[in-house]
Amino acid sequence: MTQEEKDLLLKDLCARLPYGVICALRPIGNVGYYDWDLSGELLDDLIKKDWGDVKPYLRTMSSMTKNERLEISDFTSFIYKDYHQEETYSVVYQHMIDKYIDYLNSHFFDWRGLIPMGLALEAKEGMYNIE
C-alpha cells in the first residue's frame, strides 16, 4: 500500500468513526481477518504501531435504496433564491455538500472508490442496520 493510499484510507476511516464503521483487521504475520467495530483508540493504535491491514466494510453506491435516494435528493437540490451576494450562495452550497458527504459516510457508502482500489471490502447485505 502506498503512502497516498494509506492517507486516503485514514482520512476515510476518521470521517466514519462516529458512525461505528466495521473493519476487517489482519495483524502483521496473521493470515486471517477479524471483524471489528473501529474505535478512535483502535485507529490510533493501528496508525502508531502499523498493526497490519485494515479494510472497512463499505456499501457500493449502487446499493442505495429508493428511500436513501429520496433522502439524499434533499441535499443535492435546493430552490435557488436570488442571492445578491456571492458569499451567501457559496455558504449555502458548501453546507449542502457537507450534509451530502456526511450522509454518505453515515450510511457507509464507498463514495471515494476504495473498494475497486482494494482498500475496502464490500459490505454484506444487512451488515449495517440502516433504516
LINSUL-V886651 format. One record per residue. RES is the residue in one letter. PHI is phi in degrees with one decimal (999 if undefined). NEAR is the number of other ideal C-beta (glycine too) atoms within 12 Angstrom. D_LAST is the distance of its C-alpha to the last C-alpha in Angstrom with 2 decimals. Layout:
RES/PHI/NEAR/D_LAST, RES/PHI/NEAR/D_LAST
//
This chain:
M/999/18/34.49, T/-75.5/11/36.05, Q/-62.9/9/35.86, E/-61.5/12/34.05, E/-67.6/21/31.31, K/-61.2/20/31.14, D/-64.3/16/30.85, L/-63.6/23/28.05, L/-64.3/35/26.09, L/-61.4/26/26.82, K/-58.8/21/25.72, D/-66.5/35/22.39, L/-63.5/38/21.84, C/-60.8/22/22.89, A/-70.6/28/20.33, R/-96.4/39/17.48, L/-51.9/24/18.95, P/-62.7/16/17.17, Y/-101.5/27/13.74, G/73.5/23/15.11, V/-65.4/40/15.86, I/-98.4/32/17.31, C/-125.6/36/20.74, A/-95.8/28/23.47, L/-116.0/29/26.67, R/-127.1/20/30.14, P/-62.8/19/33.01, I/-57.2/13/36.20, G/86.5/10/38.36, N/-101.5/13/35.66, V/-89.3/10/34.80, G/-106.6/12/31.38, Y/-102.2/19/27.95, Y/-121.4/20/26.01, D/-89.4/20/22.28, W/-136.1/26/21.71, D/-79.6/23/19.15, L/-76.3/35/21.06, S/-112.4/21/22.48, G/-61.3/17/24.82, E/-66.1/13/27.79, L/-64.8/23/27.20, L/-61.7/29/26.82, D/-60.7/16/30.00, D/-63.0/18/31.80, L/-62.3/29/30.86, I/-69.1/21/32.23, K/-68.1/11/35.40, K/-101.6/13/36.30, D/48.1/14/35.18, W/-63.2/22/33.66, G/153.1/24/32.76, D/-77.8/27/30.12, V/-129.0/38/26.60, K/-134.8/33/23.98, P/-72.7/44/20.30, Y/-88.4/35/17.78, L/-124.9/38/16.13, R/-92.9/34/14.26, T/-72.4/24/16.61, M/-61.2/22/16.25, S/-71.1/13/16.79, S/-85.7/25/13.58, M/-62.8/22/11.65, T/-80.9/18/9.94, K/-61.6/10/11.52, N/-63.4/13/8.84, E/-65.9/25/8.89, R/-62.4/19/12.62, L/-66.6/14/12.87, E/-61.8/20/11.28, I/-71.7/25/13.55, S/-64.3/17/16.45, D/-63.9/16/16.77, F/-88.2/24/17.84, T/-96.7/17/20.01, S/-139.3/13/22.03, F/-150.9/17/23.83, I/-76.9/9/26.92, Y/-72.4/11/29.87, K/-97.0/11/32.10, D/-76.9/8/35.71, Y/-79.4/15/35.82, H/-92.7/8/39.38, Q/-120.4/11/38.59, E/-62.2/10/37.19, E/-59.1/11/35.90, T/-60.3/15/33.55, Y/-61.5/17/32.07, S/-63.0/13/31.58, V/-65.0/14/29.78, V/-62.9/20/27.33, Y/-63.3/21/26.80, Q/-63.5/15/26.31, H/-61.5/16/23.76, M/-64.1/23/21.78, I/-64.0/18/22.02, D/-60.3/16/21.02, K/-65.7/21/17.78, Y/-63.2/25/17.08, I/-65.8/23/17.92, D/-61.8/20/16.02, Y/-62.9/27/12.77, L/-61.3/31/13.74, N/-64.7/29/14.63, S/-69.1/26/11.56, H/-104.5/33/9.54, F/61.2/39/12.66, F/-82.7/38/14.24, D/-87.6/33/17.96, W/-81.1/27/19.30, R/-95.2/28/22.61, G/76.3/18/23.44, L/-73.7/36/23.80, I/-62.1/26/23.12, P/-62.6/14/26.14, M/-81.4/20/28.23, G/81.1/17/27.65, L/-95.7/31/26.23, A/-145.3/33/22.74, L/-111.6/29/21.46, E/-73.7/24/18.88, A/-67.6/29/15.86, K/-71.1/16/15.74, E/-58.2/13/13.01, G/83.4/11/10.55, M/-62.5/23/12.25, Y/-108.1/26/9.39, N/-84.1/12/6.56, I/-116.3/22/3.78, E/-90.8/9/0.00
//
